[in-house]
Amino acid sequence: MSVRWRLTAWYSGILFITLLIFSVAVYGFVHLYTYDELKSKIVQQSNKIKPILTISEDGSLAYVTPDRSSKQRMEESDIYVQIYTYHNQLTWKSDNMRLRGLEFEMPTPSKASKDIGFKKVSVGGYPFFMYQDFVTTQNTNEIVGWLQVGVYTGTAENTLNRLRSILIMGSLATLIIASTLGLFLARKSMKPIQKVADAANQIQKGTDLSVRIEYDGPQDEIGRLIGTFNGMMARTEGFYKELEDAYAAQRRFVSDASHELRTPLTTIRGNVDLLHKIWTGSPSERPDLDEETLRQMSVEAVGDISDEAKRMSRLVSDMLSLARADTGQTFEKEPVALQPLIEEVARRAKFLPKTAEWHVGDLRSLNGVYVVGNRDYLQQMLFIFIENGFKYTPEGEVRLDVILYKGQIGIRFSDTGIGMDKDEIPHIFERFYRADQSRGVTEGTGLGLSIAKWIIDVHNGSVEVVTKRGEGSTFIVWLPIIFAPPLE
Ligand code: ADP
């Protein structure tokens, strides 16, 4: 059973019980009140009648002579009186009874004592409410007759019947109208929930996470539910997208990595095969060359193998760094004095292979400036930019200087090298990305800047690039600084 039917059933059930209690109470009250009125009327009347009964002097003969005025009152108040005297077995009836030819049923003398009191009877098809009792002599209390005082209840019964019909019909009509309206309202208020269910179902069946529920109603419980649902969907979509991107990046990384590793391995295998043929193969397989040339070829092959092995180990260690970065691993950080660190890097950079000139700006402004970071990783990051500067500047100069600006240190690497096109800039921090110009011309794996970016991110820094094809490039690494190491 759907919620809206259940709601309607509950609502109608409660309304039905309420109406029932209300109707029974109203009917019961009116019924009680009406019959109480009749009772007091009858009691009043019978009290008046008893004294007007005349008992003969010997006490055995009793007959009824109601005086004119009391008789009048009886007729007027619609009271019907019937008295039976036991000794002469006569029945006296009030005029209105006689006129209408009515007669109350007499109980047998043996049962009479049980019948004393009020009772609803039907006489000649008319409903009466009747009181009956023995008539006794005033002095000796001897039973001489049987008094029956009745009142016609047709009108009251009609009114009560009409009231009952009104209550039943009214309650039924109220119940039907209220249930129909209740069902309509339940359906209306359940409609947005139905929308949520439909949307959830659509998502469960398909893969479309962009589904949102349109709702422009008030921000009540349902409005909030829809808001929460839409918010949840937006987050899920975001997570899913991130996950998809991460998965795609991972796949690209694996395929690029295997591609990059295959090249040195092929070179190594080719050279090893050549060496094998020269030194252990049968004389027929051996190249027909003199000993000196063979020795020269072997030395070159070993040199190639060594170069490729170095390239491979560099590649593997770069990939390990990035794999570590991917698992969310960070490194220990502590306040690091920048001046000695950069001076040391600048000094060691002099010994790197290069064709350009190396200039270092004034580093004195770094005195007393610290960054919270890791010395080794910071050094690695600085070398990546310097080596790139040397690699991509065949002639001209590579320069390192620093800028202090708004609580940050900018470490600037500028060169007058080959530069880059604008559209390459968004990709240079991607893994294995090498600009077309660099591919095959310079040594490199395309991982350096990705590692540098990761190190900068872990240090809460940022990097800026300004470059122009053929004119050179400038990279500025911004890091937040502190001016003195915190006290231990
Ligand atoms: P790699 O230098 O090993 O190729 P990187 O990730 O360090 O890899 O750099 C990615 C690419 O960005 C390089 O291949 C190169 O095309 C470009 N690049 C980086 N630094 C410079 C620079 N100083 N001048 C010109 N191009 C550069």
Boltz pocket constraint, residues with backbone or C-beta under 6 A from the ligand:
constraints:
  - pocket:
      binder: B
      contacts: [[A, 384], [A, 385], [A, 388], [A, 389], [A, 392], [A, 415], [A, 417], [A, 418], [A, 419], [A, 420], [A, 428], [A, 429], [A, 430], [A, 433], [A, 434], [A, 435], [A, 436], [A, 438], [A, 439], [A, 443], [A, 444], [A, 445], [A, 446], [A, 447], [A, 448], [A, 449], [A, 450], [A, 472], [A, 473]]
      max_distance: 6.0
